[in-house]
Structure formats: structure tokens, C-alpha cells
């Protein structure tokens, strides 16, 4: 029997989307480009299927993680899944390692420590040890090429809205209506609404590009489409959530409002990208105030894009 090929295992990951996207997945390109550079290693990922494109073309094998009650009776919080016992989670990790140890020499297996108080640790890895680059699978690029015109700079509208969530903004439709009246902005920019069905607000008049109107390819995902869109965007507006955070990791300027200014302008802004943050703890800001902040920022962006 020949020598087993070396492999690095990542997962299972059961926590929040942004915690995986911003604090866990970026270690993979670092392994490839720095820590294990030049070595013949297989990178094997265990995560939710809809998050495969956080690892995308950097990964060799991706396995879907299926948990009963996931996002129904059990909701992600930080690095953990509420109601999912840490012992059961650790058995999943051990079974994952046992399965692939039969085929590969496991040189490293990383997964978050979800036991108290570790699951709240904001940094599984040091910032300097991560590379914040994403390479979704090719099929995601094909869909964006087909459905998103490239005749104007692209602006993302991250309209996060979750049922029963305290941080919802009730005035997205009013904002869409006001924005549509801005002839100069429509003339110079394409706007695309991004979110997940059931967790965002679409324009009831369907006047803007909308990511959920695009077909999700078999070898792709909504997250993959979002990552490609952000790689091509020049600006993002949204309430504090994953999309503005991911925009900053892609080098995209942001206008954001919410209740945690320092966290979202400094902690998550690892590349020091320009961000305008409006403190609004009650999430009741007037759409006109948003538009009055957005217009000069986009006018400035238009001059820079020329």
C-alpha cells in the first residue's frame, strides 16, 4: 500500500454565516499560499452546502453538513449552534477525521471550539494569519456575467430583514421609491438588491436588479453569487449585517447604519476601507436621511470611477 497523501480538514462549521466567512474560511488561502505553499495537500471542508463557495476553488473536497433542526429549531450564534450540544458537535468532528484518515494523512484538522466561553471568541485565528480572498466556483461567475450588466458601476443594497429580528428596518420600500426618483444616480449606477429569500426586502415594483431573481447553478450557491457581485461592486449600502462586512473585505466602500459602530467600522474593517456609519440603535432612521448621505458618497465615487 502506497503512502497516503497529506490532507488538511476544516470543519464542521455550525455557526453564523459571517463568522465563517470572515473569521474561519480566510485561513484556507493562507494555508495554500503561505503555511503549506508548494506542498501536495488536499483541502477537505465540512460545512453547509449553501456555504461551499466561501472556500470555492481553494478547496479540493467539500462535504455537505446536514443537521436536523438547523435554522429552524437551532439557530447559529457566533461559532456555535444554539441547542446543539458541544459533545455532539465534537463527535461530528471526530467522525469526519476518522472517515478521511482512512484515505489521507491528516496533518491538520481545524474547527471552532464551541464550548463556553470559547464560542464567543471573535478570532479563531490571528488576523495576520488570514488572507481575505474568495474564489467561488466558476459557475457563479457565469451567472453573474449573464444577468448583471457591466455598462455602469455596480452598487449593492443589502436589505437584511429577518422575521422576529430586533434589527429590522421597516422602511426599505420607502427608500427604494426615493432612490428611483434620483435620475442622476440611475443614469450613472446599476443597483442590485442582495439578500436571502425570507431574510431580505425586495422592491415590490421589481425595478432593480435582484440576486434572488438569478438562477442558482448546480455547482454554485447564493453565497457564491454574492461573492462574485461584491468582487465587481464599487459601493454597498445596508443596515449592519454580513453584506456590508463582506463588502469591506472585498475593498468596497460602505454606507451602513446600526448600533455597533466600532465593531463594524474597525473590528470587521480589516483593510481600512472607507465606511460611513450612522448610529441608529432603534433602526428607525428616515429613508430621506439615508438618501442625503448616499448621494454625495456616490457622486464622489462617480468622480473616482472616471
Secondary structure, DSSP 4 states (H G I P E B T S, - for coil): -PPPEEEEEEE---S-HHHHHHHTTTHHHHIIIIITTT--EEEEEEE-GGGGGGTGGG-SEEEE---TTBTTTB-EETTEETTS-HHHHHHHHHHHHHHHHTTEEEEEEE----STTGGG-S-SS-GGG--------HHHHHHHHHHS--SSEEEEEE-B--TT-TT--TTHHHHHHHHHT-HHHHHHEEEEEE--TTSB---TT--SEEGGGSPPPTT--HHHHHHHHHHHEEEEEEESSHHHHHHHHTT-EEEEEES-HHIIIIIS-TT---EEEEE-TTS---HHHHHHHHHHHHHHHHHHH-
